[in-house]
Amino acid sequence: MKVQGQCHCGAIRYEAEVQPDSMRICHCLDCQIMSGSAFRTNIAAPAETFRLLQGQPRHYVKTADSGAHRVNGFCEQCGTQLYATDPGTPKRYSLRVGTLAQRDQLGGPQTQIWTRRRVGWMPPLDGVGEIEGQP
């Protein structure tokens, strides 16, 4: 499925292809802090389908507890987080679902990861698989 995304202010626009019904919810502490929320919703797009249409994101490289590096793309004007990917030559982009125009057509989340870090007031989701840590 072809999707289009953009930041809040519209300075950055992109397109990619994703597989519907492959959305994930991440409850890790980094996603909680970086999103300013209790979790973050992501959907993977193969790198060969990702294309910037307008603007150039700023990048922040975070180091996970495992030591792995993740490049986080965001708009320097409005601060919207757009994606995360591997440094160097990415194989895929983890798109932030809230930036996608087609977010309602993607289907619901299929998996929750890092559920051992899920906030106590967030109940499990019926029918959504759970993984305690990194798959």
N, C-alpha and C positions, 0 to 999 in steps of 0.2 A: 504494500500500500504506500503510495506516495504521500508524504506529509510536508507541510510548510510550517516553519516556526519563526518567531521573532521575539526580541526583547520587549520590555514594556514601552519604551519610548520610540521604538521602531527604527532605531539607528542600525540594528543588525537584523538581517533576515537570512534564512537558510531553508534548504529543502533536503530531504533524505527519503529513503525507503525503509519501512519497518514491517515486521510481521505482526498483524493484529493479534490480540489475545496473547501477547508475550510481555506485558507490563509487569514490572517488579516494584515492590515497596521495600525500601531499605530503612532499617531502624538503627543503623550504626550511629555512634556518637558524632562522627564527622558529619554525616548527613543531617543530623538534628541541628548541630551548631551552624553549619554552612547554609542550611535552608531557613533557619530561624523558626523551625516547626518541629513537630514530634517525629517526622519521617520525611522521606523524599520519594517521589514516584519517577521511575525511569523506564525507558524503552530503548532497546539496542537497535542501532542502524549500522549496517556494514559500511566501512570507511569509503569504499568505492562509490557509494550512493550519496554520500554527504557532500553538499555543495553550498558554499557561502554565496548568497545572492547580493548582499549589500553589507557594507561595513566590515570591520575587522575586530574580533573579540580580543580583549586582554586575556592573558593567561596567568593562572596561579598554579604552581606545582605543589601539591600536598604530598606528604609522606605518611602512608598508612602505618598502623601498628606493626604490620608484617614487614615493613621496610620498602614496600612497593610504592612507586611514584605514580600519581595520577595528575594529568593536566586538566584543569578546570577552566573552561571558557566562559567569560562573562562580559557584559556590556560595561564599559568604563563610564558611560553617561548615566545610566539608571541603575546599574548594579545587578541586573537580572542575570541569574545563572542559566546558561544555555545547554551545556554538555560537559561531560568528562571523557577523557580518552587516555590512551597510553602515550608516553613521550616517544619521540622518534617517528617511526612510521606506524601510525595507528592501524589496527585491524577493524576496529569498530568504534562507534561513538555511543555513549550512554546519554540519550537525549532527555532533558527535563520535560516531562509530560505537560506541565503547565504552560510551556512556551509554544505548544503545538496547536494550530488552528483546528485540527481534527481530533482533539483529545476525547471527545464524546464518542467517536466512532472506533476507538481502539479496543473496545472491550474492557472489562474490569481487570484488576490485577490477578495474576496467576500464581505468584509466589511472593512471600515475604522473607527477606533475609535479615540476618542479625537480630532475630526475634528475642534473643537473651538480653538485648539492650532496649527492647520496646518499653516505652513509658508505662507505668503501672495502671494508668487510667484508660489506656487504649486496649479494648478487648480484641481477642483473636477474631479474624474475619471468617465467617462461614464459607467453606468450600475453597479457601485460598491456602495453598501449601505453605509450610513453614520450614525454614532452615535456621538453626540457632546461630550460625556464624557465616563465614564466607563460603559460598559454594565452590 
